[in-house]
Amino acid sequence: MDGGDVIPGLNEDWTFAGAKIFEWMAGFMMSFLFANMVDKPAQWMPVLLAIWVGSTFSLALLRKKFPDEERGVRNVVMVTCGFEPPGIPAPSKLQPLWSGAPIKAVKEECLYAQLGLEELRNRPSQDARRPGRQ
């Protein structure tokens, strides 16, 4: 294994039928909550099992839609609730001012203008200053 070989699936979590243990537990809790709402849970057992399996595989399918799996689901839920996801820049719908258009003028009191960086950006390139170059 020291030759740089990669073992596929080495860091994957335990799954049963493609769903992780957390998704199975969440599905069980959904059926448990439904069982508390009915009079005789034994009569509703097929429905309880359908809720358990259905919600488990729904969570697994939702997780698999994102390339970074749980992190992608977490980020979508946080953006929907109006929070900025941790570790990444805020999405455009959470930023109060967002425009792809360039600004026309830089304010004089900003650090960018005080350091004179506008002159550096508008300076002609080295190739344009050399004679004989096209």
C-alpha positions in Angstrom: 0.0 0.0 0.0 3.0 2.3 0.2 3.2 2.5 -3.6 0.5 5.2 -3.7 -2.4 2.8 -4.4 -5.8 4.2 -3.5 -8.3 1.8 -1.9 -11.7 2.8 -3.1 -14.3 3.3 -0.4 -11.8 3.1 2.4 -13.3 6.1 4.3 -16.9 5.4 3.6 -19.4 5.0 6.4 -21.4 1.9 7.0 -24.5 1.6 4.8 -27.3 -0.8 4.5 -29.1 -0.7 1.2 -27.3 2.5 0.4 -28.5 4.4 3.5 -26.3 5.4 6.4 -27.1 4.6 10.0 -28.2 8.2 10.7 -30.8 8.0 7.9 -32.1 4.7 9.2 -32.5 6.2 12.7 -34.2 9.3 11.3 -36.6 7.1 9.4 -37.4 5.1 12.5 -38.0 8.3 14.4 -40.5 9.5 11.7 -42.4 6.2 12.1 -42.2 6.5 15.9 -43.7 10.0 15.7 -46.5 8.8 13.5 -47.1 5.8 15.9 -47.7 8.2 18.7 -50.5 10.0 16.8 -52.6 6.9 16.1 -54.8 4.9 18.5 -53.6 1.4 17.8 -50.1 1.4 16.3 -50.2 -2.4 15.6 -53.0 -1.9 13.1 -50.9 0.7 11.3 -47.8 -1.4 11.1 -47.6 -1.5 7.3 -47.9 2.2 7.2 -45.3 2.6 9.9 -42.9 0.4 7.9 -43.6 2.3 4.7 -42.9 5.6 6.5 -39.7 4.2 8.0 -38.3 2.8 4.7 -39.6 5.7 2.6 -38.2 8.5 4.7 -34.9 6.6 5.0 -34.4 6.2 1.3 -35.7 9.8 0.7 -32.9 11.1 3.0 -30.4 8.9 1.2 -31.4 10.1 -2.2 -31.3 13.7 -1.1 -27.8 13.2 0.3 -26.6 11.5 -2.9 -27.7 14.5 -5.0 -24.8 16.6 -3.7 -21.2 15.8 -4.5 -20.1 16.6 -0.9 -23.1 14.7 0.5 -24.0 15.7 4.1 -22.2 19.0 3.8 -24.2 19.9 0.7 -27.5 19.1 2.4 -26.5 21.1 5.4 -25.6 24.1 3.3 -28.9 24.1 1.4 -30.9 23.8 4.7 -28.9 26.6 6.3 -29.4 28.9 3.2 -33.1 28.1 3.2 -33.3 29.1 6.9 -31.4 32.3 6.2 -28.0 31.4 7.8 -24.6 31.6 6.1 -23.1 28.2 5.8 -19.8 27.9 7.7 -16.5 27.9 5.9 -17.7 29.2 2.6 -18.6 32.7 1.3 -22.3 33.6 1.7 -24.5 32.8 -1.3 -25.8 35.7 -3.4 -29.3 35.5 -2.0 -28.0 36.1 1.5 -25.8 39.1 0.6 -27.6 42.5 0.8 -25.7 44.0 -2.1 -24.7 41.8 -5.0 -23.9 42.9 -8.5 -21.8 41.6 -11.3 -21.5 45.1 -12.8 -18.3 47.0 -12.2 -18.4 50.1 -10.0 -18.0 53.4 -11.7 -15.9 55.1 -9.0 -14.1 54.1 -5.9 -14.8 56.1 -2.7 -11.8 58.2 -1.6 -11.9 57.0 2.0 -11.6 53.3 1.2 -8.2 51.6 1.6 -8.1 50.7 -2.1 -8.0 54.3 -3.1 -5.7 55.4 -0.3 -3.0 52.8 -1.4 -3.3 53.9 -5.0 -4.1 50.5 -6.3 -6.3 52.0 -9.1 -3.1 53.2 -10.9 -1.6 49.8 -10.7 -4.6 48.2 -12.3 -4.8 50.7 -15.2 -1.1 50.7 -15.9 -0.2 49.4 -19.4 1.4 46.0 -19.6 5.1 45.4 -20.2 4.5 44.2 -23.8 2.7 47.3 -24.8 5.6 49.6 -23.6 8.3 47.8 -25.6 8.9 49.2 -29.1 8.6 46.8 -32.0 6.0 44.6 -30.3 2.6 44.2 -31.7 
